[in-house]
Amino acid sequence: MKRNNFPLSPLEFELMAIIRRNPHQNGRQIAARHELWRHRPLSFGSLYTTLRRLIERKLVLKRSKLKRLKDNRKAVFRLSTRGRETLTKMRADLTRLAAFEA
């Protein structure tokens, strides 16, 4: 259950930002970029659970490099149009929030 009005959790936002900057990468590449950015490892369980949730919400698209294989090791990811719009809106909302002065 989300406790705010933002459409994405922090991890969803981070992964979508990585995918937007680096489309068509597999899960291991996304996890490596996340670790470089956050300076801590991301478990593959958390990564693939979050990616699955983003795919179910139609924010991220998954394409198998080899169509006969369905495992995530052979898949690459990119944002859908809806995903790009959601990420752009959340970035704008966070920017406005950060600029807010009481």
N, C-alpha and C positions, 0 to 999 in steps of 0.2 A: 504494500500500500504506500503510495507516494504521499509525502507530508507537505508538498509544495505544489505550486501551479505549473512547474516546469514539465514538459512532456518527456524528458529523458532523465535517467539516473546519471550520476557523475560518470560511471564507467561506460554507459551507453554513449554519452556525449563524447568522451575521450576516444572510444573506438571509432565512432562515426567520423570524428575529426581526422583521425589517422587514415581511415579508408578514403575520405574525400581527397586528402593530399597524396595518397598512394593507392590509387585504384588497381584492381586486378592482382592483388597480392593474396597469398594463402594465409592460413591461420598462424603458422609459425612466424612468418614475416611480420604480421600485424603484432603478434606478442612481442617480438624483438624490438619493434619500433616503440611499443608502449613502455617496455622496460628502459629503453634509452631515454625516453621522455620523463617518466616518473621515477626513475632510479630505484625501481624495485620490481621483482619478477611478478608476472601475472600467471596464475595457474591456467593450464589448458582447460580445466573444468569450468572455471569462471569465464574464460574467453568464449568457448563454444556454447555455453549456456546463454550467454549474453548475445552472441551472434544469432543463435536460433530464435531468441525472443525478438530481435530486430528484424529477422526474416519473416517471422509470423506477423509482425506489425507492418510488413511491406515497406520498411525503411531501408533495408539492405537486400541486395540481390546476390544470389550464390550461383556460380556457374562451374560445373565440373570441367576440368581440363580434358579428361577422358570420359566421354559420356557414359561408358559402360560401368564406371566406378562411381559410387555414391558417397564415399567417405570424405570427410572434411580435409584430409591430407592432400587430396587431389582437387580441391575446390579453390576458386578465387572469389573475392568479394568486391562489390562496388555499391555505391549508394543509388537508390532509386530516385526518381524525380521527387517523390514524396519525402524521402530521406533528406535530400538536399534542401528542400523547403523547410523541413522541420529543424534541421541543423542551423540554417541561416536565421530562422526566427528565434531560436533559443540563444544564439550568439548575440543577436540584437537585444533581446530581453536582459541577458546578463550584462551587457555593456551599459544599458540604461540603469540597471541596478547598481553597478559599480560606480557610476557617476552620480548617484543620488546623494544628496547632502541633507541632513536633518535640519 
